[in-house]
Amino acid sequence: MNLEELADILEATIHHGDDEALNDEVSRVVASDLMSDILARDDTPDVLLTGLNTVQIVHTASISGIKAVVIARGKTPLQSVIDRAVEENIVLMSTKIGMFEASGRLYAKGLYSSAAE
C-alpha cells in the first residue's frame, strides 16, 4: 500500500507530504512512544505511529530512515513539528484514532512490524 492509502485507512490529516511522497509504498509499521526503542532497532520500519507530538519524533524518523510519522490520539502537530518534517522531508500525518485501533486497522490491511518485536 502507499502512504495515501494509509492516510485513508487511518482517516488521517496530512500535514506534510507531496504527491510523490504519498505515492511511496510502505509495508512495515511500528507503534511506539519510546524513541529510544526506535533508534535501537536493527531494521527500519516505513511508518512510525506514535502518540508523541514533539520534534524528536521527526528527528528519530530522519535518523532511522522512516518515511512517515503518524501522530495518534487526536493530537494536532505543533508548528515546530510540522516545520521539522518539512526540513527533513518526512511525511507527517495525524489521526483522531488511538494507537491500538490504528495498529489494528493497519495490521488488518497487511502492514506488519518486523519479527524482531
Residue frames as a rotation matrix with the C-alpha (Angstrom) as fourth column:
MET 1
0.581 0.814 0.000 0.00
0.814 -0.581 0.000 0.00
0.000 0.000 -1.000 0.00
ASN 2
-0.300 -0.677 0.672 1.11
0.571 -0.692 -0.442 3.59
0.764 0.251 0.594 -0.41
LEU 3
-0.887 -0.156 -0.435 1.07
0.457 -0.440 -0.773 6.40
-0.071 -0.884 0.461 2.15
GLU 4
-0.715 0.698 0.047 -2.05
-0.640 -0.680 0.357 7.98
0.281 0.225 0.933 0.67
GLU 5
0.019 0.705 -0.709 -3.94
-0.106 0.706 0.700 4.70
0.994 0.062 0.088 1.18
LEU 6
-0.492 -0.282 -0.824 -2.57
0.756 0.330 -0.565 4.51
0.431 -0.901 0.051 4.73
ALA 7
-0.990 0.138 0.034 -3.90
-0.140 -0.907 -0.397 8.02
-0.024 -0.398 0.917 5.37
ASP 8
-0.299 0.934 -0.197 -7.34
-0.654 -0.051 0.754 6.94
0.694 0.355 0.626 4.14
ILE 9
-0.055 0.232 -0.971 -7.37
0.386 0.902 0.193 3.86
0.921 -0.364 -0.139 6.39
LEU 10
-0.533 -0.263 -0.804 -6.48
0.843 -0.083 -0.532 5.96
0.073 -0.961 0.266 9.42
GLU 11
0.584 0.762 0.279 -8.75
0.752 -0.638 0.166 8.86
0.304 0.113 -0.946 8.42
ALA 12
0.003 -0.766 -0.643 -5.61
0.858 -0.328 0.394 10.96
-0.513 -0.553 0.656 8.81
THR 13
0.970 0.112 -0.215 -4.91
0.022 -0.923 -0.384 14.58
-0.241 0.368 -0.898 8.10
ILE 14
0.322 -0.893 0.314 -1.75
0.936 0.249 -0.250 15.09
0.144 0.375 0.916 6.06
HIS 15
0.798 -0.085 -0.596 0.33
0.216 -0.884 0.415 17.97
-0.562 -0.460 -0.687 7.41
HIS 16
0.108 -0.765 -0.635 3.35
-0.833 -0.419 0.362 17.47
-0.543 0.490 -0.682 5.15
GLY 17
-0.376 -0.301 0.876 3.91
0.228 0.887 0.402 15.28
-0.898 0.351 -0.265 2.12
ASP 18
-0.342 0.221 -0.914 3.72
-0.833 -0.521 0.186 15.91
-0.435 0.824 0.362 -1.59
ASP 19
0.652 0.704 -0.282 2.07
-0.747 0.531 -0.401 13.66
-0.132 0.472 0.872 -4.17
GLU 20
0.162 -0.684 -0.711 5.33
-0.520 0.553 -0.651 11.85
0.838 0.475 -0.267 -4.90
ALA 21
-0.786 -0.490 0.376 5.99
-0.552 0.282 -0.785 11.08
0.279 -0.825 -0.492 -1.24
LEU 22
-0.144 0.825 0.546 2.39
-0.811 0.217 -0.543 9.99
-0.567 -0.521 0.638 -0.63
ASN 23
0.665 0.332 -0.669 2.76
-0.704 0.578 -0.413 7.53
0.250 0.746 0.618 -3.51
ASP 24
-0.447 -0.894 -0.022 5.66
-0.803 0.413 -0.430 5.76
0.393 -0.174 -0.903 -1.72
GLU 25
0.359 0.511 -0.781 4.95
-0.161 0.858 0.487 2.12
0.919 -0.049 0.391 -0.98
VAL 26
-0.322 -0.400 0.858 5.05
-0.924 -0.065 -0.377 1.01
0.207 -0.914 -0.348 2.65
SER 27
0.129 0.355 -0.926 4.92
-0.196 0.924 0.327 -2.46
0.972 0.139 0.188 4.17
ARG 28
-0.158 -0.241 -0.958 6.11
0.824 0.503 -0.262 -2.16
0.545 -0.830 0.119 7.77
VAL 29
0.261 0.327 0.908 4.92
-0.255 -0.884 0.392 -0.01
0.931 -0.334 -0.148 10.64
VAL 30
-0.510 -0.359 -0.781 5.96
0.683 0.383 -0.622 0.34
0.523 -0.851 0.050 14.26
ALA 31
0.503 0.695 0.514 3.89
0.071 -0.626 0.777 1.86
0.862 -0.354 -0.364 17.07
SER 32
0.007 -0.569 -0.822 5.83
0.962 0.228 -0.150 3.38
0.273 -0.790 0.549 19.94
ASP 33
0.932 0.177 0.315 6.15
0.075 -0.948 0.310 6.37
0.354 -0.265 -0.897 22.21
LEU 34
0.625 -0.780 -0.024 9.71
0.070 0.026 0.997 5.43
-0.778 -0.625 0.071 23.14
MET 35
0.858 -0.308 -0.411 12.04
-0.505 -0.357 -0.786 6.95
0.095 0.882 -0.461 20.57
SER 36
-0.126 -0.933 0.337 14.98
-0.929 0.230 0.290 5.13
-0.348 -0.276 -0.896 22.14
ASP 37
0.060 0.225 0.973 13.30
0.013 0.974 -0.226 1.84
-0.998 0.026 0.056 21.16
ILE 38
0.956 0.291 0.030 13.02
0.051 -0.066 -0.997 3.04
-0.288 0.954 -0.078 17.56
LEU 39
0.532 -0.822 -0.201 16.67
-0.833 -0.467 -0.297 4.08
0.150 0.326 -0.933 17.47
ALA 40
-0.227 -0.638 0.736 17.77
-0.756 0.591 0.280 0.72
-0.614 -0.493 -0.617 18.91
ARG 41
0.714 0.597 0.366 16.03
-0.233 0.695 -0.680 -1.32
-0.661 0.400 0.635 16.18
ASP 42
-0.375 -0.832 0.409 18.06
0.126 0.392 0.911 -3.40
-0.918 0.394 -0.043 13.75
ASP 43
-0.387 0.339 0.857 15.53
0.920 0.204 0.335 -2.86
-0.061 0.918 -0.391 10.98
THR 44
-0.952 0.096 -0.290 13.84
-0.107 -0.994 0.023 0.20
-0.286 0.053 0.957 9.50
PRO 45
-0.157 0.958 0.240 10.06
0.767 0.272 -0.581 0.39
-0.622 0.093 -0.778 9.51
ASP 46
-0.496 0.048 0.867 8.43
0.738 -0.503 0.450 2.57
0.458 0.863 0.214 6.86
VAL 47
0.092 0.685 0.722 5.99
-0.079 -0.718 0.691 4.27
0.993 -0.121 -0.012 9.23
LEU 48
-0.891 -0.285 -0.354 6.16
0.350 0.065 -0.934 5.37
0.289 -0.956 0.042 12.86
LEU 49
0.182 0.967 0.179 2.83
0.211 -0.217 0.953 5.51
0.960 -0.136 -0.244 14.69
THR 50
-0.696 -0.514 -0.501 3.11
0.617 -0.071 -0.784 7.46
0.367 -0.855 0.367 17.94
GLY 51
0.494 0.839 -0.226 1.16
0.832 -0.381 0.404 9.48
0.253 -0.387 -0.887 20.46
LEU 52
-0.131 -0.642 -0.755 4.01
0.733 -0.576 0.362 11.94
-0.668 -0.506 0.546 20.91
ASN 53
0.767 0.380 0.517 3.87
0.621 -0.642 -0.450 15.46
0.161 0.666 -0.729 19.49
THR 54
0.589 -0.674 -0.446 7.46
-0.078 -0.596 0.799 16.69
-0.805 -0.436 -0.403 19.68
VAL 55
0.564 -0.442 -0.697 10.21
-0.825 -0.285 -0.487 17.44
0.017 0.850 -0.526 17.16
GLN 56
-0.360 -0.749 0.556 12.03
-0.744 0.590 0.313 14.34
-0.562 -0.301 -0.770 18.45
ILE 57
0.314 0.518 0.796 9.62
0.086 0.819 -0.567 12.09
-0.946 0.247 0.212 16.53
VAL 58
0.989 0.013 -0.150 10.66
-0.144 -0.214 -0.966 13.66
-0.045 0.977 -0.209 13.23
HIS 59
0.210 -0.977 0.039 14.31
-0.978 -0.210 0.001 13.69
0.007 -0.038 -0.999 14.23
THR 60
-0.203 -0.217 0.955 14.10
-0.427 0.897 0.113 9.98
-0.881 -0.385 -0.275 15.12
ALA 61
0.727 0.532 0.434 12.35
0.176 0.467 -0.867 9.20
-0.664 0.707 0.246 11.83
SER 62
0.824 -0.450 -0.344 15.05
-0.550 -0.489 -0.677 11.03
0.136 0.747 -0.650 9.89
ILE 63
-0.130 -0.920 0.371 17.92
-0.958 0.213 0.191 9.26
-0.254 -0.330 -0.909 11.66
SER 64
-0.239 0.108 0.965 16.22
-0.230 0.959 -0.165 5.87
-0.943 -0.262 -0.204 11.28
GLY 65
-0.976 -0.129 -0.174 15.22
-0.190 0.127 0.973 6.21
-0.103 0.983 -0.149 7.63
ILE 66
-0.399 0.911 0.107 11.49
0.673 0.370 -0.641 6.15
-0.624 -0.184 -0.760 8.38
LYS 67
-0.710 0.132 0.692 9.34
0.608 -0.382 0.696 7.60
0.357 0.915 0.191 5.58
ALA 68
-0.151 0.793 0.590 6.34
-0.121 -0.607 0.785 8.82
0.981 0.047 0.188 7.56
VAL 69
-0.977 -0.034 -0.209 5.17
0.205 0.086 -0.975 9.65
0.051 -0.996 -0.077 11.06
VAL 70
-0.116 0.983 0.145 1.55
0.160 -0.126 0.979 9.41
0.980 0.137 -0.143 12.16
ILE 71
-0.945 -0.105 0.310 0.57
-0.263 -0.324 -0.909 11.15
0.195 -0.940 0.279 15.38
ALA 72
-0.411 0.804 -0.429 -2.36
0.498 0.592 0.634 9.35
0.763 0.047 -0.644 17.00
ARG 73
-0.363 0.367 -0.856 -4.86
0.927 0.052 -0.371 10.13
-0.092 -0.929 -0.360 19.75
GLY 74
0.570 0.777 0.268 -6.35
0.809 -0.587 -0.021 13.26
0.141 0.229 -0.963 18.18
LYS 75
0.206 -0.579 -0.789 -3.30
0.434 -0.668 0.604 15.44
-0.877 -0.466 0.114 18.61
THR 76
0.969 0.014 0.247 -2.63
0.223 -0.479 -0.849 18.20
0.107 0.878 -0.467 16.08
PRO 77
0.179 -0.982 -0.061 1.10
0.964 0.187 -0.188 18.54
0.196 -0.025 0.980 15.37
LEU 78
0.429 -0.197 -0.881 2.79
0.358 -0.859 0.367 21.58
-0.829 -0.473 -0.298 16.81
GLN 79
0.968 -0.080 -0.239 4.06
-0.244 -0.531 -0.812 24.02
-0.062 0.844 -0.533 14.20
SER 80
0.127 -0.988 0.085 7.63
-0.926 -0.088 0.367 23.17
-0.355 -0.125 -0.926 15.23
VAL 81
-0.143 -0.104 0.984 6.94
0.003 0.994 0.106 19.51
-0.990 0.018 -0.142 14.42
ILE 82
0.800 0.471 0.371 5.50
0.390 0.063 -0.919 20.39
-0.456 0.880 -0.133 11.01
ASP 83
0.762 -0.567 -0.314 8.46
-0.644 -0.718 -0.266 22.68
-0.075 0.405 -0.911 10.29
ARG 84
-0.171 -0.860 0.480 10.89
-0.704 0.447 0.551 19.91
-0.689 -0.244 -0.683 11.19
ALA 85
0.197 0.329 0.924 9.02
0.355 0.854 -0.380 17.43
-0.914 0.403 0.052 8.96
VAL 86
0.989 0.132 -0.064 9.36
0.003 -0.456 -0.890 19.89
-0.147 0.880 -0.451 6.07
GLU 87
0.386 -0.919 -0.077 13.09
-0.899 -0.394 0.189 20.33
-0.204 -0.004 -0.979 6.76
GLU 88
-0.443 -0.582 0.682 13.70
-0.517 0.787 0.336 16.57
-0.733 -0.204 -0.649 6.97
ASN 89
-0.388 0.416 -0.822 11.23
-0.869 0.132 0.477 15.72
0.307 0.900 0.311 4.15
ILE 90
-0.981 0.195 0.000 9.32
0.175 0.880 -0.442 13.28
-0.087 -0.434 -0.897 6.36
VAL 91
-0.351 0.932 0.095 5.63
0.017 -0.095 0.995 12.74
0.936 0.351 0.018 5.63
LEU 92
-0.999 0.049 -0.011 3.64
0.005 -0.111 -0.994 13.87
-0.050 -0.993 0.111 8.67
MET 93
-0.291 0.953 -0.078 0.06
-0.012 0.077 0.997 12.90
0.957 0.291 -0.011 9.45
SER 94
-0.899 0.126 0.419 -2.26
-0.422 -0.001 -0.906 12.94
-0.113 -0.992 0.054 12.42
THR 95
-0.430 0.790 -0.438 -5.33
0.069 0.512 0.856 10.88
0.900 0.338 -0.274 13.25
LYS 96
-0.042 0.529 0.848 -8.03
-0.908 -0.374 0.188 11.05
0.416 -0.762 0.496 15.88
ILE 97
0.746 0.309 -0.590 -7.82
-0.173 0.945 0.277 7.27
0.644 -0.105 0.758 16.21
GLY 98
0.650 -0.507 0.567 -5.91
-0.646 0.026 0.763 5.83
-0.401 -0.862 -0.310 19.16
MET 99
-0.293 -0.899 -0.327 -2.75
-0.953 0.246 0.178 3.81
-0.080 0.363 -0.928 18.68
PHE 100
-0.565 0.099 0.819 -4.40
-0.173 0.956 -0.235 0.46
-0.807 -0.275 -0.524 19.47
GLU 101
0.486 0.835 0.257 -7.15
0.160 0.204 -0.966 0.85
-0.859 0.511 -0.034 16.89
ALA 102
0.586 -0.338 -0.736 -4.80
-0.775 -0.499 -0.388 2.40
-0.236 0.798 -0.554 14.32
SER 103
-0.543 -0.820 0.179 -2.40
-0.757 0.571 0.319 -0.52
-0.363 0.038 -0.931 14.72
GLY 104
-0.302 0.527 0.794 -5.27
0.135 0.849 -0.511 -2.96
-0.944 -0.047 -0.328 14.28
ARG 105
0.740 0.594 -0.315 -6.53
-0.180 -0.277 -0.944 -1.25
-0.648 0.755 -0.098 11.15
LEU 106
0.248 -0.731 -0.636 -3.08
-0.966 -0.235 -0.107 -1.29
-0.071 0.641 -0.764 9.57
TYR 107
-0.663 -0.463 0.588 -2.44
-0.489 0.863 0.128 -4.90
-0.567 -0.202 -0.799 10.57
ALA 108
0.105 0.818 0.565 -5.77
0.156 0.548 -0.822 -5.94
-0.982 0.175 -0.070 9.06
LYS 109
0.883 0.200 -0.425 -4.72
-0.332 -0.374 -0.866 -4.31
-0.332 0.906 -0.264 5.78
GLY 110
0.854 -0.518 0.044 -1.41
0.455 0.705 -0.544 -6.21
0.251 0.485 0.838 5.64
LEU 111
0.284 -0.793 0.539 1.04
-0.443 -0.607 -0.659 -3.85
0.850 -0.052 -0.524 7.30
TYR 112
0.833 -0.082 -0.548 3.26
0.450 0.677 0.583 -5.60
0.323 -0.731 0.601 9.82
SER 113
0.640 -0.737 0.217 6.23
-0.742 -0.520 0.423 -4.88
-0.198 -0.432 -0.880 12.01
SER 114
-0.096 -0.755 -0.649 9.39
-0.750 0.483 -0.452 -6.94
0.655 0.443 -0.612 11.92
ALA 115
0.523 0.215 -0.825 9.91
0.184 0.916 0.355 -10.31
0.832 -0.337 0.440 13.56
ALA 116
-0.524 -0.849 -0.070 12.31
0.298 -0.105 -0.949 -8.63
0.798 -0.518 0.308 16.00
GLU 117
-0.476 0.391 0.787 9.44
-0.745 -0.655 -0.126 -7.39
0.466 -0.647 0.604 18.16
